[in-house]
């Protein structure tokens, strides 16, 4: 590209983050605690990277899997509204979109609980040679969470590198 702007294909996991903020004590089994605030946001390292690149003005497309549920619709619409090409996101009818619940407190580390669902559903075979067309860079992250992508990730990178 002569403009110097690199087109990025992000292939990875999609999920929502449910962030519960301001607990006073971590919940013990059988007990309930109250929090001061709640935020729902787009989660996943891959989607967060795509959002950041889009904010910087890079042309970004996302390739991933979500469930045919409200969480998946939220992920896709949030990225679409940020200017990310979501035409490569597969909406799967039998997989639920992944969810991470984060418990946070001031001056303490957070505790995370995740349901993988669609996070672990993307397979290397879905990242075809045709998917690389028109892109200068491939980004993948969350290697350990993407159980079906992990075995073929090296081959995906070799195929992407061969196209440059």
Secondary structure, DSSP 4 states (H G I P E B T S, - for coil): --SSPPPEEEE---EEEEEEE--SSPPPTT-----SEEEEEEE-HHHHHHHHHHHTT--EEEEEEEESSHHHHHHHHHHHHTT-EEEEEEEESSSPPEEEEEEE-TTS--EEEEE-GGGGT--GGGS-GGGGTT-SEEE---TTT-HHHHTTHHHHHHHHHHT-
